[in-house]
Amino acid sequence: MVRILAGVGVVSTTMSFEVKVSKKRLVSLPKAIADKMGIREGMRLRMYIEGDRIVIEPVRDAFWYALYGPKVGYISFKELEEESEREQEKLQNST
């Protein structure tokens, strides 16, 4: 039996499925797991062995973290605009 666990960080509920390995050693992710983990066509996945388990997890790139990752700082549009104006003035004054 091949046991496949999917996860990023802590997954609140446990899902377990048995899947069949094809002749070419391909495995299909069950839709429920792909949906729960936000795995879409074309995404990269990382596989590794942990003890006697095969672990599969999504590879999150910088773009994904920008859209969905934890936010460590918040800035209002007004603050952003003020900072932009200060930086533009610095650039104009340096030439």
N, C-alpha and C positions, 0 to 999 in steps of 0.2 A: 504494500500500500504506500502510495506517495501522499504525504500530508502537506498541504499548502496553507501557510498562514500569511495573511496580508496585513500590513499595518504601518502607520506613521505615528510615532509617539505612542500614546495610549489609546487603544480602541475600547470604547465603552462596552460593547457587546461582542461576544465571541460568535463567529460564524465558522462552521466547519462543513466542508463538502468533500466528497470523494470524486476525483476526476480520473479519466483514463489517459494514459500516455500513448500517443499514436506511434505508428511504425517509424516515423522520423523523429521520435522523442518530443513531439509538440504537445503542449498542454493548453487547453482553453480555460480562461478564467470565467467562472460563473458570473452571470450578469449582476446578481445581487452583490457580489464582492466588488466588482468593477464600479458599480454605482455607489456603493458605500464609501469606497476609497477615492472616488473621483478619477478613476482611470479611464482614459479615452483612447481611441484609435491614434496611433502614432506616438504615444507617450513612451518614454524610456522607463524600464523597470530594472531594479537591482536585485540580483539573486545571490544568496549566500547560504552556507550551511552553518547551522547553530546547533551543536550537539548532534542529535539524530534527526533534525528537522531541516526542511528546505524553507527558507524565508524569502518572500518576494515583497518588495516595497517600491512604491513610486519614487523616481528620481525627481526631486523638485529643483527647478532652476531658478535663477534670480527673477525672471519674469513672473513665475508662479508665486514666489514669495511676495513680490510687490503687490500682486492682486489679492492673494488669499492668506498670506502669512500673518503672523502676529505683528501688530502695529506697536512700535516702541516709542513713537513720538507723534504728536498731533500738532498740526499747524493750521491756522485759519487762512482763508484766502487773503484777508487783509494783511496778515503777517508775511505771507508769501510775496504779495505784491510789494510791500515795503522793502523786503530783502532784495527783491529783483531790482527795484529802483536804486538802492544803495550800491549794488554791484555794477549796475550800468553807469552810475556816476563815477565810480572808481575807474572803470575802463575808459570813460571819456576824459577824465582828468589825467590819466597816465600817458595819453598821446599828445 
